[in-house]
Amino acid sequence: MVGSNIYTMKRLFFALDICEADKRSIFEWRKKHLDTFIPINSPVSENNLHITLAFLGMVNLKQQKVFIKYCDDMFHSTSSDHVKALASISPFHLALNQLQLFKRPKVLYLGFNTFPDTLVSLAENLSEKAIKLGLFQADRSYYPHISIARKVKELTMNTQLNMPLKVTNFSLYHSQSTVKGVVYSPLNTWSLVLKQPLVL
């Protein structure tokens, strides 16, 4: 049946995982430095904080399996007994040091002055893979950031920050709308340690 495939499609995206301690630090920083100065009616929940690598949109089961195999071939799955040791060898240490606003979508976010080329390449390769699978990808350069609030009309303050982050994994997430809001659930997770040079 033609319509049966509709029910197997999921709204998916790839993102760098942020550990619980760093999520808590970001959440507390926003409450302390922003909530009393900027009207924030739609904050991003602490559990949903992430750094998007590639937004895929609606993906069918066949496409999902292709992405999973691609990442399994390139990276160490977190199901591996050695993943914790691997991740500890090659973590990426980042620093959030920008507070900015995407004016058109009205999204307040934290950004980076510098970002590792390896992670940029990962984002670009995942996007290229999506295009090859017939999924739409916006024609713009990758811009890593962490959304912290939505429906913010203007940024009326300027603040300095230097918030360290350590990322060791990335995941394929399922975005679901619920009565309690949007929930992001990881479907598969991989260590950021390559098995081989990153190629398409």
Phi, psi and omega in degrees: 000139183295319185284345185295332182290339181301322187281349178265356182277145181228151176272111189237157172205154173263142178208151170287136181278137175252129182293161184299322180295319179289324175300317179297320178297317179296314180300314180292322178297317179298316180297319184285318190259343186240320191301332180269355183245331183237131175296109180242101182265340182228069178291147173286131183295153181303319182293337185266003180292133182195170174244105182297135172262313179204127175269125186261334184079210182283122187236134177274173186296322180296315178295320179300317180295325178296315179298317181296317178297318179302313181289323177298322180290328186265329188232164178276119177295149180288357173284348180291143178293340186259005189295323181295318178294320179296315182297324181291338179284320187229060175283160174252121179263118182244171176216122174280122182219017177226137169245117185222170180230126167281107191293318185292311176278355178061047180249123176271134185215162172253136183231188188234139171287324178226152182211137185299135179300326181299320181286327175296317179297321177299313179300316182294321180291323177294321177294318178297322178297320179298318179298318180296335179267008176083016179265140181291137174227131181298141182274077178206158181290153179292132182227094183292139180194168175237113177289132181240346178198151179239166180061035176264118188281325181206154178255108188257011182219160178232121182227151179258144176209157175211082188257112183288145174227148173234120179243137181234345185225163166223158186223158168265118186253146172256122179264120182233136175271127179233174179295340180262006181114185181283136179238131177255120182242124178290130178266321178214147181227142181229147172289149179276027175257117183289144170278333184203168179305141184288113178223163177282000000 
